[in-house]
Structure formats: C-alpha cells, structure tokens
C-alpha cells in the first residue's frame, strides 16, 4: 500500500509537470504581488515595515483551465520591543488539481544597522503537508486506484533562510527556500525521483525608489528565481505611487511569458487593498482568461516609536 501510494504521487506529479510545463517544475506557489509582502519568499523581510503587518492573499491562476492552481496565504509579522528582533508567521494552502499542499512557517529575523541602511538575517521553520485527493483522478482502469479512498498525504519539515538589506532608496535580498531538500518519504525506493523531495528554490530581489516630484514616486524592481531542473524565472516590475493613496504597476514574467497589471488602494491610513491580473502571451492564452490575485493588508504600530512615513518596501 505504501509503495502504491508513492507510485501514484510520483506519476501524478510527473503528469502535471508534463502538462503544465515549467510552471509546475517549481513547487512553490506563484505570486504576482510578492513585492507587497516579501515574507513569503524571504524570511529576512520580517518586520521591514517597522510595524505589525497582517496580510491575506488569494490567487486563482489560469482561470478556465480545470485543476489550475489556487493559493491562499495568511501572514503576520512585527518587530519586537527589542527592535533588532522581528517575528513572523505565515500559513498557506495551495491546490493544483488533485495535489493539495498546506504549510505553516514560523519566522525569526535579526536586524543590525549597517552604513546608512539595515541588514537583516532571517530563518523560517515549519512543516508542509502534501496530499493527493485520489477521488479526483480519472483513470482508464478502475483498479489502478481502487485501493485508495480520500487523501494520500505526506508530512515534511521545512527550513528557509534569507538575507535582506534596505537603504533609504533601495533594497536587495537573497533567500533559499527548502534549504535541506527534505524527502517526502525517505524510507522508500523512489527517493531518487525528482518529484519525491522539496526542491531548493533560490530567490533574488532588488528595487529602488525614484522621486518624480508632485507626490509621484516610481519603484522599479526585479526578482530572479532559480530551481534545479527548471528554467530561471525573471520578473521585471515598475510601480507608480501617488501621495500614498494608490499604486499602479506592471510586470513582465519570463516564466510562461506573462504580463501582469496591478493596482493598490489605501482605504485608510493603515489598510491597503491590491489586485493584479496576469495575461498570458503564449499558446496558453487560448485556454485561459488570465489569472487573478487579490490581497488585503493591515498595519498596526504596536510600540508607537516610529514616525509616520511612507513605506514602499
């Protein structure tokens, strides 16, 4: 039974990779608004807004394609009374057809002043539960999965590490997720399969702030993501802010050739709502009406020690 479940998971994941292309070669969920809350890709980002931040994100990718990815994320982060320390937590659920992942990651960051900026080191630790809802799998022969009922799942610990530097007008960060590439089931003859472990993901981000005058600020930024056995993905972004009231932006993603349009509105001084729409500019565009992502963020200054200032990263 154990080996049969493992075979099923390997075959199913391999099928999704073949159908979905490089998007499924990378196991981490895809976010178009990662620059709004980089905690999901870099643990050293925790507390960077110098206030407690709560963010919820929901993404529906490739609308119109059956089994396309859907991701929901909740995160909370805050500097502590000792301003050198910041803590955070994020919880996510990601579904790609019958594949369902749930992850819980706790975050610790230590921050030091360096030059005119601040250098932060962060580590995340937690677990990922990956499951396959075999009732959603259609096979030619019923007996292929007749031994299954409901979910076949595995439980895996996970560790991420990152470094992040912020100056007055620019930032840069690098992180490694799934640092130890833990196997989903190490006591199995299929442990050498490329689909049996959490592949290490390397992220690099950078951006800067350009003051255009008349309350307009331009923020160009980029992200590079690398995973073994997958194509390098590069996002190039430009966001235009006006008087801390709203933001309009656009991105180009080399992975699957997508253009992203996004906007953010400050509802109150400490509440922001953002929406993004991904357009495919490849053969996939004939099969989907695009991807949608919405986020709601809330800031709270717990210690009342920071002057109110505009925060763009």
Beta strands, then each sheet from edge to edge (+ up, - down):
strand 1: 52-60
strand 2: 70-79
strand 3: 85-96
strand 4: 99-114
strand 5: 117-133
strand 6: 151-166
strand 7: 170-177
strand 8: 201-208
strand 9: 210-213
strand 10: 216-227
strand 11: 233-242
strand 12: 246-253
strand 13: 258-268
strand 14: 271-280
strand 15: 291-300
sheet 1: 9+ 10- 8+ 7- 6+ 5- 4+ 3- 2+ 1- 15+ 14- 13+ 12- 11+
end
